[in-house]
Amino acid sequence: MVTESEAVKDFGLGLAIGAGYYISEKFYISTRYALGLTNRLEDAPSGVSMKLNTFQAGLGYRF
């Protein structure tokens, strides 16, 4: 839980990898994983960090 004394940085760096597959000419699926590399907490005590890692999955329609 972030308190007033622990501000979250607006900027962070990460690495992402993803893949997509066309099921048909119009429909596709996609996935992506992003790994946060930088600590997002400002003025955090030693040994405390917050890195944002995300997994995304999608289903799409192409016009």
CORRA-V518196 format. One record per residue. N is the residue number from 1. PHI is phi in degrees with one decimal (none if undefined). Layout:
n	phi
N	PHI
N	PHI
//
This chain:
n	phi
1	none
2	-89.7
3	-103.4
4	-62.9
5	-80.6
6	-115.7
7	-86.7
8	-96.2
9	-69.2
10	-77.7
11	-117.9
12	-149.8
13	-111.7
14	-158.6
15	-117.2
16	-134.8
17	-138.1
18	-153.2
19	-148.8
20	-141.1
21	-145.8
22	-84.5
23	-73.0
24	-143.8
25	-64.2
26	-108.6
27	-106.6
28	-145.4
29	-122.2
30	-149.5
31	-137.6
32	-153.3
33	-123.3
34	-120.6
35	-110.0
36	-73.2
37	-106.3
38	-111.2
39	-72.3
40	-94.9
41	-93.6
42	-88.8
43	54.5
44	-79.2
45	-61.4
46	-57.0
47	85.8
48	-107.3
49	-146.6
50	-135.9
51	-118.6
52	-94.8
53	-114.3
54	-133.6
55	-125.0
56	-126.2
57	-133.6
58	-145.7
59	-125.7
60	-131.3
61	-125.0
62	-98.2
63	-80.9
//
